[in-house]
């Protein structure tokens, strides 16, 4: 019917096309969209006359009707998917036209679900995944749109081009590459039917349940430098690694792992390695952590003193992060500031400057203050440089005394090196070439303008290193005894000053005591120091030494001068000690092998007692020697005794004896076996490897109704932990008189086999019974042969029988072993493919195909050519079977590339083929992955060596990736190491197995080089401190050479040190010389030939002034404050035609940048005149002398008291002068 309807419809349409006329039909609605199973209707109308109209459709056709202008198509339940209704009209001209009603039948999906294609579980960031949306039973397919949502956001659309109108199952896919932001996101898909404006609004849609996704992603961190406050913990880092799964976090500092809960201290600043690892990846972050903390003012003096008029500086230093700002204040007034350090300088100090000064250090973390008290003293205006002197007895010494004020003379007083008073100088030097006075007591004095004198004493400490130091034991020679008290004495000869002496006692390398002295003597003394000891046995062989050390303070020689005694070796005697317990030796062990430690010095003599009798220690213990013993150790110090129970253990020994036993067939008999031993042995009887009876110490095997099969060799075995013994007893049972030849057959399956059965006795007949090759009984024969051309039975079990004349029958079985060589042997790894990982457990499996008999198979395991294991089987199956043997291995790195094989071998006994048949598997090559390892040792390469030449590299499988870090930064391993590249390095290696690191010190070695000046200028009497050092690794030996001879480096400079030097540095890589010129600068010193010159008027005079100094001094002659002459080093002032005006004091001044000196020369001009001219001068001089005498007499009389004494009776009396009468 459907086919006819379609043909009809097509015909009408063709007719309409040929005619070219429009069909005068109107449909309402012009299009229908209806859900499958719902009702639908449409009206077909026309305004033209016609001869009939109707509806054709697969469902709900309406028959042709005349005389109507409209007709309705209606269906209560749409059940056709391609219903295709059309309305037709028969025109009056016998033509027919049609109009189709477009009908869309739809069905909402029966279900919508979302899933991941080919994947379950968490996703990994960056990988591609396909989401699949399954839409069940939807129509029409071409109108379906699948909308994809992530959360509430639409992320994709899928449409379909299929034209199918019937319900179908649809699949839509969406490719996603999730990121960490998608972790926990929900994906959904929605199937929506877009049926156009005639369809339902909004379009019908079905949404899937959400698909929750978990995204695994590698650890990431913002990895920024960090400045935490002190005591913050590392796990507070504000930029932690984040990953899924949550990563395992590790911190490294200077190559070592750091506890993240550790509170950071101020010394923990530096570069850190922060690593994170999860199952996705490993991440690392190299960052600088700067620990911030409040100011900490450096310790220093809390007070200072200065002489009035001098300058003084107060310095305050503070540590902190950020670097603190420091401020000095006085009386709340700011004085000076600085960052990290502030120095307050007070010039020409006044008494009013005395007081308390406050230093304040502050940064953003906090504030700290320190108070310093300044005292300005009004004392003698002399400065000594140095202010105190430390000198070795016999060495040279000097000091400069200087003043800045005007004075009337200054000098030095001392018991050695006194300097006379000198005027017109501002400094004066005390100098001694070889100090030999212990009480030298130098002091510098100055005569002030006001007729006062003040002086300053120079504190001189003279020291002398001891002539010798020796150690001994007071009152003892030879060994000492443990536990007793002894006194060690240290004798120090000729040392000074004693108050600076420290005696140090050492036992081996360990300091065990100190002794100081309070003596105030300054001259050399002999001193004795003692140390009480109570030696123990652990001190045996110890060396005691004493060292006399002079600790002269920071200004003294460094290292401290010290003299060490020769070592005193002590031997400690102690009484014996035995550590013992009960002992269970094996028989034949000598007593001297007892395991009890015996200690003592001298070495003890050892002896044994049993039951009060002496026993030789060489005695070998027997089973009857068990019992209680005394073990005695004796030496010169004491005796020790130990009581021990000795139980002698021994292997079994049989105490019964059995001769061969004969028994008649069918009778009863017993076999008895007894053995002794310690421990008591287990005794068992066995027959044909089957245990028949067991017992402790003895056992009895009862045999009832003996049969020929019971005959044979029985074995009695006695066993304990020390051994096993066997004894064999033959049991003879009158047996069947049959002889088989061969007595046993071993034959390969499918091969031929035969055996001859014979007897020498008369009988009624004999034959063979077997599952293959059976022979019926034959009479009157003495032998019969069983023969099979091809053995096909596995358990063939042939036996030969014989019927005796007494109607008894006996038989003898022929043992036949049928074997089959394996078809194949393979070795594999159970449950694993690919490389193995070191130290994990793996199981190797050997498959043996089709082998028999199973109980005779031995599987031999080989690693390379070395057999490592055997596997045997206890199965009794005689038929071919498949066998599995396993071997547990835990491979190491040495096994990388090893070959494992298994071999199945059939051990068929002496009757079987020799050599036993065996089948070997192909080799199994294994690859072992192992973590990187390195010997990780410090390294001393030569300069220009590269890091990748490190002799202890990390080795691993797969080969690790190597990384070097130095001072927190990654280093190119091909970089050539320079002299500044020594230090601590972090060497890391990572492969798929593990990450490891190694912290090592690299010391770059190179030959000596100098980085210093060729010329140095330095002031005389100052300490020469230079920065001329030799750079070398290892450290170079440095020597100074002057004029071809080795000298000590100049220190306290004098002008004699002015010279050219060679500084020679030497190490194993070479020798280098550096030429240095030391230019010692000193102030001028003037040399005058005479201090006064007399010259007659009219004559000529020359004044010579020489000056020594460095730099070369300028010499100036002045007269009446006028410069007369200048020169370098010397100046000769020539005066010709001297007149009276040239008479007077001439001043010579020598000066350079270090100072100046003046000397005066008086020129006296004499006039050449006659006597008349000279007389007045002489008269004047005589008058001056007379006047002076008169003045002296007058002064003398004023000092004398004069008395007038009047005696009674008019007698005149006067005082006697000087005891003489006038």
URBELJO-V250857 format. One record per residue. N is the residue number from 1. RES is the residue in three letters. PSI is psi in whole degrees, -180 to 180 (NA if undefined). Layout:
BEGIN
N:RES:PSI
N:RES:PSI
END
This chain:
BEGIN
1:UNK:-43
2:UNK:-42
3:UNK:-41
4:UNK:-39
5:UNK:-42
6:UNK:-41
7:UNK:-37
8:UNK:-43
9:UNK:-44
10:UNK:-38
11:UNK:-43
12:UNK:-39
13:UNK:-41
14:UNK:-39
15:UNK:-43
16:UNK:-38
17:UNK:-38
18:UNK:-42
19:UNK:-35
20:UNK:8
21:UNK:151
22:UNK:139
23:UNK:124
24:UNK:56
25:UNK:141
26:UNK:129
27:UNK:140
28:UNK:117
29:UNK:160
30:UNK:-13
31:UNK:144
32:UNK:131
33:UNK:119
34:UNK:143
35:UNK:140
36:UNK:129
37:UNK:-10
38:UNK:172
39:UNK:158
40:UNK:150
41:UNK:159
42:UNK:147
43:UNK:132
44:UNK:121
45:UNK:158
46:UNK:153
47:UNK:3
48:UNK:150
49:UNK:148
50:UNK:176
51:UNK:21
52:UNK:146
53:UNK:154
54:UNK:180
55:UNK:136
56:UNK:135
57:UNK:157
58:UNK:-23
59:UNK:126
60:UNK:35
61:UNK:150
62:UNK:124
63:UNK:156
64:UNK:135
65:UNK:138
66:UNK:168
67:UNK:32
68:UNK:152
69:UNK:-10
70:UNK:159
71:UNK:142
72:UNK:131
73:UNK:129
74:UNK:135
75:UNK:130
76:UNK:-30
77:UNK:100
78:UNK:121
79:UNK:4
80:UNK:135
81:UNK:-35
82:UNK:67
83:UNK:-34
84:UNK:60
85:UNK:148
86:UNK:148
87:UNK:138
88:UNK:159
89:UNK:137
90:UNK:112
91:UNK:168
92:UNK:-14
93:UNK:26
94:UNK:8
95:UNK:158
96:UNK:138
97:UNK:158
98:UNK:155
99:UNK:124
100:UNK:143
101:UNK:110
102:UNK:118
103:UNK:122
104:UNK:114
105:UNK:124
106:UNK:159
107:UNK:127
108:UNK:141
109:UNK:140
110:UNK:-19
111:UNK:149
112:UNK:127
113:UNK:155
114:UNK:143
115:UNK:171
116:UNK:133
117:UNK:122
118:UNK:25
119:UNK:141
120:UNK:159
121:UNK:-167
122:UNK:152
123:UNK:164
124:UNK:133
125:UNK:138
126:UNK:-17
127:UNK:160
128:UNK:136
129:UNK:151
130:UNK:125
131:UNK:141
132:UNK:131
133:UNK:119
134:UNK:120
135:UNK:121
136:UNK:126
137:UNK:67
138:UNK:148
139:UNK:152
140:UNK:149
141:UNK:-39
142:UNK:-15
143:UNK:6
144:UNK:134
145:UNK:126
146:UNK:121
147:UNK:133
148:UNK:136
149:UNK:136
150:UNK:110
151:UNK:-126
152:UNK:8
153:UNK:128
154:UNK:131
155:UNK:-1
156:UNK:161
157:UNK:145
158:UNK:128
159:UNK:168
160:UNK:140
161:UNK:2
162:UNK:145
163:UNK:5
164:UNK:135
165:UNK:-14
166:UNK:157
167:UNK:144
168:UNK:165
169:UNK:131
170:UNK:148
171:UNK:128
172:UNK:143
173:UNK:150
174:UNK:124
175:UNK:128
176:UNK:154
177:UNK:87
178:UNK:149
179:UNK:175
180:UNK:-26
181:UNK:-17
182:UNK:-2
183:UNK:124
184:UNK:0
185:UNK:155
186:UNK:125
187:UNK:140
188:UNK:155
189:UNK:147
190:UNK:127
191:UNK:118
192:UNK:135
193:UNK:108
194:UNK:97
195:UNK:15
196:UNK:-178
197:UNK:-21
198:UNK:-14
199:UNK:176
200:UNK:146
201:UNK:130
202:UNK:164
203:UNK:140
204:UNK:140
205:UNK:150
206:UNK:128
207:UNK:139
208:UNK:163
209:UNK:155
210:UNK:146
211:UNK:110
212:UNK:128
213:UNK:142
214:UNK:128
215:UNK:121
216:UNK:135
217:UNK:153
218:UNK:157
219:UNK:137
220:UNK:152
221:UNK:148
222:UNK:-23
223:UNK:66
224:UNK:151
225:UNK:159
226:UNK:139
227:UNK:78
228:UNK:161
229:UNK:149
230:UNK:146
231:UNK:4
232:UNK:147
233:UNK:154
234:UNK:-31
235:UNK:4
236:UNK:4
237:UNK:125
238:UNK:-3
239:UNK:60
240:UNK:158
241:UNK:136
242:UNK:133
243:UNK:172
244:UNK:118
245:UNK:160
246:UNK:128
247:UNK:160
248:UNK:122
249:UNK:138
250:UNK:139
251:UNK:140
252:UNK:139
253:UNK:122
254:UNK:40
255:UNK:-4
256:UNK:147
257:UNK:142
258:UNK:136
259:UNK:120
260:UNK:-15
261:UNK:-1
262:UNK:136
263:UNK:129
264:UNK:132
265:UNK:176
266:UNK:-19
267:UNK:8
268:UNK:8
269:UNK:149
270:UNK:-167
271:UNK:129
272:UNK:149
273:UNK:120
274:UNK:116
275:UNK:153
276:UNK:140
277:UNK:134
278:UNK:-172
279:UNK:-9
280:UNK:-46
281:UNK:175
282:UNK:137
283:UNK:149
284:UNK:154
285:UNK:125
286:UNK:116
287:UNK:157
288:UNK:127
289:UNK:123
290:UNK:110
291:UNK:121
292:UNK:139
293:UNK:160
294:UNK:167
295:UNK:143
296:UNK:108
297:UNK:131
298:UNK:141
299:UNK:149
300:UNK:-176
301:UNK:140
302:UNK:-2
303:UNK:160
304:UNK:151
305:UNK:148
306:UNK:147
307:UNK:145
308:UNK:137
309:UNK:-12
310:UNK:166
311:UNK:149
312:UNK:144
313:UNK:135
314:UNK:124
315:UNK:135
316:UNK:123
317:UNK:146
318:UNK:142
319:UNK:148
320:UNK:164
321:UNK:113
322:UNK:160
323:UNK:126
324:UNK:156
325:UNK:128
326:UNK:146
327:UNK:128
328:UNK:137
329:UNK:153
330:UNK:124
331:UNK:43
332:UNK:14
333:UNK:127
334:UNK:140
335:UNK:-41
336:UNK:151
337:UNK:164
338:UNK:166
339:UNK:114
340:UNK:-32
341:UNK:138
342:UNK:132
343:UNK:125
344:UNK:118
345:UNK:126
346:UNK:115
347:UNK:141
348:UNK:68
349:UNK:139
350:UNK:161
351:UNK:-33
352:UNK:-12
353:UNK:-8
354:UNK:146
355:UNK:-167
356:UNK:124
357:UNK:139
358:UNK:125
359:UNK:124
360:UNK:126
361:UNK:131
362:UNK:140
363:UNK:-173
364:UNK:-14
365:UNK:-34
366:UNK:-169
367:UNK:145
368:UNK:146
369:UNK:158
370:UNK:139
371:UNK:136
372:UNK:128
373:UNK:127
374:UNK:129
375:UNK:123
376:UNK:115
377:UNK:149
378:UNK:90
379:UNK:-178
380:UNK:130
381:UNK:55
382:UNK:140
383:UNK:127
384:UNK:135
385:UNK:111
386:UNK:165
387:UNK:-22
388:UNK:157
389:UNK:134
390:UNK:119
391:UNK:144
392:UNK:139
393:UNK:128
394:UNK:-11
395:UNK:169
396:UNK:156
397:UNK:149
398:UNK:158
399:UNK:149
400:UNK:132
401:UNK:124
402:UNK:157
403:UNK:157
404:UNK:7
405:UNK:167
406:UNK:140
407:UNK:179
408:UNK:25
409:UNK:145
410:UNK:154
411:UNK:-178
412:UNK:137
413:UNK:133
414:UNK:156
415:UNK:-11
416:UNK:127
417:UNK:25
418:UNK:143
419:UNK:124
420:UNK:158
421:UNK:137
422:UNK:138
423:UNK:170
424:UNK:34
425:UNK:154
426:UNK:-10
427:UNK:157
428:UNK:142
429:UNK:132
430:UNK:127
431:UNK:135
432:UNK:128
433:UNK:-37
434:UNK:105
435:UNK:120
436:UNK:8
437:UNK:123
438:UNK:-28
439:UNK:49
440:UNK:-35
441:UNK:62
442:UNK:144
443:UNK:143
444:UNK:133
445:UNK:159
446:UNK:136
447:UNK:114
448:UNK:166
449:UNK:-30
450:UNK:27
451:UNK:6
452:UNK:157
453:UNK:136
454:UNK:156
455:UNK:158
456:UNK:129
457:UNK:137
458:UNK:120
459:UNK:113
460:UNK:120
461:UNK:118
462:UNK:126
463:UNK:156
464:UNK:127
465:UNK:142
466:UNK:145
467:UNK:-36
468:UNK:157
469:UNK:129
470:UNK:155
471:UNK:144
472:UNK:169
473:UNK:129
474:UNK:121
475:UNK:15
476:UNK:146
477:UNK:154
478:UNK:-165
479:UNK:158
480:UNK:163
481:UNK:135
482:UNK:136
483:UNK:-18
484:UNK:158
485:UNK:136
486:UNK:156
487:UNK:122
488:UNK:140
489:UNK:132
490:UNK:119
491:UNK:122
492:UNK:122
493:UNK:123
494:UNK:70
495:UNK:148
496:UNK:153
497:UNK:148
498:UNK:-32
499:UNK:-19
500:UNK:5
501:UNK:133
502:UNK:128
503:UNK:123
504:UNK:133
505:UNK:135
506:UNK:136
507:UNK:114
508:UNK:-121
509:UNK:4
510:UNK:130
511:UNK:125
512:UNK:-5
513:UNK:154
514:UNK:147
515:UNK:128
516:UNK:168
517:UNK:148
518:UNK:6
519:UNK:141
520:UNK:1
521:UNK:141
522:UNK:-12
523:UNK:160
524:UNK:138
525:UNK:158
526:UNK:130
527:UNK:151
528:UNK:133
529:UNK:144
530:UNK:156
531:UNK:126
532:UNK:129
533:UNK:151
534:UNK:89
535:UNK:148
536:UNK:174
537:UNK:-27
538:UNK:-16
539:UNK:0
540:UNK:128
541:UNK:-1
542:UNK:153
543:UNK:126
544:UNK:139
545:UNK:155
546:UNK:147
547:UNK:128
548:UNK:119
549:UNK:135
550:UNK:109
551:UNK:96
552:UNK:18
553:UNK:178
554:UNK:-23
555:UNK:-9
556:UNK:175
557:UNK:143
558:UNK:130
559:UNK:167
560:UNK:136
561:UNK:131
562:UNK:151
563:UNK:127
564:UNK:140
565:UNK:163
566:UNK:151
567:UNK:147
568:UNK:110
569:UNK:129
570:UNK:142
571:UNK:128
572:UNK:122
573:UNK:139
574:UNK:154
575:UNK:158
576:UNK:154
577:UNK:131
578:UNK:132
579:UNK:110
580:UNK:165
581:UNK:-175
582:UNK:153
583:UNK:136
584:UNK:79
585:UNK:163
586:UNK:149
587:UNK:143
588:UNK:7
589:UNK:133
590:UNK:150
591:UNK:-32
592:UNK:-11
593:UNK:11
594:UNK:141
595:UNK:12
596:UNK:122
597:UNK:134
598:UNK:124
599:UNK:149
600:UNK:154
601:UNK:121
602:UNK:162
603:UNK:124
604:UNK:154
605:UNK:135
606:UNK:143
607:UNK:157
608:UNK:142
609:UNK:138
610:UNK:124
611:UNK:37
612:UNK:-2
613:UNK:144
614:UNK:136
615:UNK:132
616:UNK:137
617:UNK:-16
618:UNK:-4
619:UNK:135
620:UNK:127
621:UNK:136
622:UNK:175
623:UNK:-24
624:UNK:2
625:UNK:5
626:UNK:147
627:UNK:-167
628:UNK:134
629:UNK:154
630:UNK:129
631:UNK:118
632:UNK:132
633:UNK:131
634:UNK:135
635:UNK:-172
636:UNK:-14
637:UNK:-33
638:UNK:-164
639:UNK:146
640:UNK:141
641:UNK:140
642:UNK:131
643:UNK:125
644:UNK:145
645:UNK:121
646:UNK:122
647:UNK:114
648:UNK:119
649:UNK:143
650:UNK:158
651:UNK:164
652:UNK:149
653:UNK:131
654:UNK:138
655:UNK:-3
656:UNK:159
657:UNK:134
658:UNK:127
659:UNK:166
660:UNK:142
661:UNK:135
662:UNK:138
663:UNK:144
664:UNK:147
665:UNK:128
666:UNK:-6
667:UNK:171
668:UNK:148
669:UNK:161
670:UNK:143
671:UNK:125
672:UNK:138
673:UNK:132
674:UNK:139
675:UNK:154
676:UNK:162
677:UNK:169
678:UNK:112
679:UNK:164
680:UNK:128
681:UNK:158
682:UNK:132
683:UNK:132
684:UNK:148
685:UNK:138
686:UNK:152
687:UNK:126
688:UNK:45
689:UNK:16
690:UNK:126
691:UNK:129
692:UNK:-31
693:UNK:146
694:UNK:160
695:UNK:171
696:UNK:116
697:UNK:-34
698:UNK:161
699:UNK:155
700:UNK:130
701:UNK:118
702:UNK:129
703:UNK:116
704:UNK:141
705:UNK:61
706:UNK:135
707:UNK:163
708:UNK:-33
709:UNK:-19
710:UNK:-13
711:UNK:148
712:UNK:-163
713:UNK:122
714:UNK:141
715:UNK:125
716:UNK:125
717:UNK:127
718:UNK:128
719:UNK:133
720:UNK:-171
721:UNK:-13
722:UNK:3
723:UNK:-177
724:UNK:140
725:UNK:148
726:UNK:154
727:UNK:133
728:UNK:139
729:UNK:130
730:UNK:129
731:UNK:121
732:UNK:119
733:UNK:128
734:UNK:115
735:UNK:178
736:UNK:127
737:UNK:57
738:UNK:141
739:UNK:127
740:UNK:139
741:UNK:116
742:UNK:163
743:UNK:-16
744:UNK:145
745:UNK:131
746:UNK:121
747:UNK:142
748:UNK:144
749:UNK:129
750:UNK:-10
751:UNK:173
752:UNK:157
753:UNK:149
754:UNK:158
755:UNK:148
756:UNK:132
757:UNK:124
758:UNK:159
759:UNK:156
760:UNK:1
761:UNK:151
762:UNK:146
763:UNK:173
764:UNK:-11
765:UNK:159
766:UNK:154
767:UNK:-178
768:UNK:135
769:UNK:133
770:UNK:156
771:UNK:-10
772:UNK:127
773:UNK:27
774:UNK:144
775:UNK:125
776:UNK:161
777:UNK:137
778:UNK:139
779:UNK:157
780:UNK:39
781:UNK:153
782:UNK:-10
783:UNK:159
784:UNK:140
785:UNK:130
786:UNK:130
787:UNK:136
788:UNK:130
789:UNK:-34
790:UNK:109
791:UNK:119
792:UNK:-15
793:UNK:139
794:UNK:-34
795:UNK:68
796:UNK:-33
797:UNK:61
798:UNK:148
799:UNK:150
800:UNK:135
801:UNK:160
802:UNK:133
803:UNK:117
804:UNK:167
805:UNK:-28
806:UNK:23
807:UNK:13
808:UNK:147
809:UNK:136
810:UNK:161
811:UNK:158
812:UNK:124
813:UNK:144
814:UNK:111
815:UNK:119
816:UNK:123
817:UNK:115
818:UNK:123
819:UNK:160
820:UNK:128
821:UNK:141
822:UNK:145
823:UNK:-31
824:UNK:155
825:UNK:127
826:UNK:147
827:UNK:139
828:UNK:173
829:UNK:132
830:UNK:122
831:UNK:25
832:UNK:142
833:UNK:159
834:UNK:-168
835:UNK:153
836:UNK:163
837:UNK:134
838:UNK:138
839:UNK:-7
840:UNK:158
841:UNK:135
842:UNK:156
843:UNK:121
844:UNK:143
845:UNK:132
846:UNK:119
847:UNK:121
848:UNK:121
849:UNK:122
850:UNK:71
851:UNK:148
852:UNK:152
853:UNK:148
854:UNK:-39
855:UNK:-14
856:UNK:4
857:UNK:134
858:UNK:125
859:UNK:121
860:UNK:130
861:UNK:136
862:UNK:137
863:UNK:111
864:UNK:-125
865:UNK:8
866:UNK:126
867:UNK:131
868:UNK:-14
869:UNK:157
870:UNK:146
871:UNK:127
872:UNK:168
873:UNK:140
874:UNK:0
875:UNK:146
876:UNK:6
877:UNK:135
878:UNK:-13
879:UNK:157
880:UNK:143
881:UNK:163
882:UNK:131
883:UNK:148
884:UNK:128
885:UNK:142
886:UNK:154
887:UNK:123
888:UNK:128
889:UNK:151
890:UNK:88
891:UNK:148
892:UNK:175
893:UNK:-26
894:UNK:-17
895:UNK:-2
896:UNK:124
897:UNK:0
898:UNK:156
899:UNK:126
900:UNK:139
901:UNK:155
902:UNK:146
903:UNK:128
904:UNK:119
905:UNK:136
906:UNK:110
907:UNK:99
908:UNK:15
909:UNK:-179
910:UNK:-21
911:UNK:-14
912:UNK:178
913:UNK:145
914:UNK:123
915:UNK:152
916:UNK:138
917:UNK:140
918:UNK:151
919:UNK:128
920:UNK:139
921:UNK:162
922:UNK:154
923:UNK:146
924:UNK:110
925:UNK:129
926:UNK:143
927:UNK:129
928:UNK:122
929:UNK:134
930:UNK:153
931:UNK:157
932:UNK:139
933:UNK:152
934:UNK:149
935:UNK:-21
936:UNK:66
937:UNK:152
938:UNK:159
939:UNK:140
940:UNK:78
941:UNK:161
942:UNK:149
943:UNK:145
944:UNK:3
945:UNK:148
946:UNK:155
947:UNK:-31
948:UNK:3
949:UNK:5
950:UNK:126
951:UNK:-4
952:UNK:59
953:UNK:158
954:UNK:135
955:UNK:133
956:UNK:173
957:UNK:120
958:UNK:158
959:UNK:128
960:UNK:159
961:UNK:123
962:UNK:141
963:UNK:137
964:UNK:139
965:UNK:138
966:UNK:123
967:UNK:40
968:UNK:-6
969:UNK:147
970:UNK:143
971:UNK:137
972:UNK:120
973:UNK:-13
974:UNK:-2
975:UNK:137
976:UNK:129
977:UNK:133
978:UNK:178
979:UNK:-19
980:UNK:10
981:UNK:9
982:UNK:150
983:UNK:-167
984:UNK:128
985:UNK:149
986:UNK:121
987:UNK:115
988:UNK:152
989:UNK:141
990:UNK:135
991:UNK:-171
992:UNK:-12
993:UNK:-44
994:UNK:167
995:UNK:133
996:UNK:159
997:UNK:158
998:UNK:125
999:UNK:122
1000:UNK:157
1001:UNK:126
1002:UNK:122
1003:UNK:109
1004:UNK:122
1005:UNK:141
1006:UNK:162
1007:UNK:165
1008:UNK:144
1009:UNK:152
1010:UNK:142
1011:UNK:76
1012:UNK:170
1013:UNK:160
1014:UNK:-20
1015:UNK:134
1016:UNK:136
1017:UNK:133
1018:UNK:149
1019:UNK:144
1020:UNK:147
1021:UNK:14
1022:UNK:160
1023:UNK:127
1024:UNK:104
1025:UNK:117
1026:UNK:161
1027:UNK:27
1028:UNK:91
1029:UNK:155
1030:UNK:123
1031:UNK:121
1032:UNK:153
1033:UNK:118
1034:UNK:166
1035:UNK:135
1036:UNK:151
1037:UNK:124
1038:UNK:132
1039:UNK:150
1040:UNK:137
1041:UNK:129
1042:UNK:125
1043:UNK:38
1044:UNK:1
1045:UNK:147
1046:UNK:134
1047:UNK:164
1048:UNK:150
1049:UNK:135
1050:UNK:144
1051:UNK:-76
1052:UNK:99
1053:UNK:139
1054:UNK:169
1055:UNK:-20
1056:UNK:-16
1057:UNK:-2
1058:UNK:110
1059:UNK:174
1060:UNK:137
1061:UNK:153
1062:UNK:123
1063:UNK:119
1064:UNK:125
1065:UNK:135
1066:UNK:131
1067:UNK:-170
1068:UNK:-9
1069:UNK:1
1070:UNK:-180
1071:UNK:136
1072:UNK:138
1073:UNK:141
1074:UNK:128
1075:UNK:124
1076:UNK:134
1077:UNK:124
1078:UNK:117
1079:UNK:102
1080:UNK:121
1081:UNK:138
1082:UNK:157
1083:UNK:160
1084:UNK:147
1085:UNK:123
1086:UNK:139
1087:UNK:120
1088:UNK:142
1089:UNK:-35
1090:UNK:154
1091:UNK:-7
1092:UNK:146
1093:UNK:132
1094:UNK:134
1095:UNK:143
1096:UNK:145
1097:UNK:135
1098:UNK:-22
1099:UNK:177
1100:UNK:150
1101:UNK:145
1102:UNK:127
1103:UNK:120
1104:UNK:126
1105:UNK:116
1106:UNK:143
1107:UNK:135
1108:UNK:136
1109:UNK:165
1110:UNK:114
1111:UNK:166
1112:UNK:122
1113:UNK:155
1114:UNK:132
1115:UNK:129
1116:UNK:129
1117:UNK:129
1118:UNK:149
1119:UNK:126
1120:UNK:45
1121:UNK:21
1122:UNK:137
1123:UNK:126
1124:UNK:-34
1125:UNK:145
1126:UNK:156
1127:UNK:177
1128:UNK:125
1129:UNK:-41
1130:UNK:154
1131:UNK:129
1132:UNK:112
1133:UNK:110
1134:UNK:123
1135:UNK:117
1136:UNK:149
1137:UNK:56
1138:UNK:137
1139:UNK:175
1140:UNK:-27
1141:UNK:-20
1142:UNK:-3
1143:UNK:142
1144:UNK:-166
1145:UNK:124
1146:UNK:137
1147:UNK:128
1148:UNK:124
1149:UNK:128
1150:UNK:131
1151:UNK:149
1152:UNK:-169
1153:UNK:-13
1154:UNK:-10
1155:UNK:-169
1156:UNK:162
1157:UNK:144
1158:UNK:142
1159:UNK:147
1160:UNK:145
1161:UNK:126
1162:UNK:130
1163:UNK:119
1164:UNK:124
1165:UNK:119
1166:UNK:140
1167:UNK:133
1168:UNK:106
1169:UNK:169
1170:UNK:-177
1171:UNK:-36
1172:UNK:-37
1173:UNK:-30
1174:UNK:-31
1175:UNK:-50
1176:UNK:-36
1177:UNK:-42
1178:UNK:-42
1179:UNK:-46
1180:UNK:-43
1181:UNK:-42
1182:UNK:-42
1183:UNK:-40
1184:UNK:-40
1185:UNK:-43
1186:UNK:-43
1187:UNK:-41
1188:UNK:-40
1189:UNK:-42
1190:UNK:-42
1191:UNK:-43
1192:UNK:-42
1193:UNK:-40
1194:UNK:-43
1195:UNK:-36
1196:UNK:-41
1197:UNK:-32
1198:UNK:-30
1199:UNK:-20
1200:UNK:137
1201:UNK:132
1202:UNK:135
1203:UNK:144
1204:UNK:118
1205:UNK:124
1206:UNK:119
1207:UNK:158
1208:UNK:157
1209:UNK:21
1210:UNK:17
1211:UNK:131
1212:UNK:131
1213:UNK:152
1214:UNK:162
1215:UNK:143
1216:UNK:138
1217:UNK:124
1218:UNK:27
1219:UNK:9
1220:UNK:146
1221:UNK:141
1222:UNK:NA
END
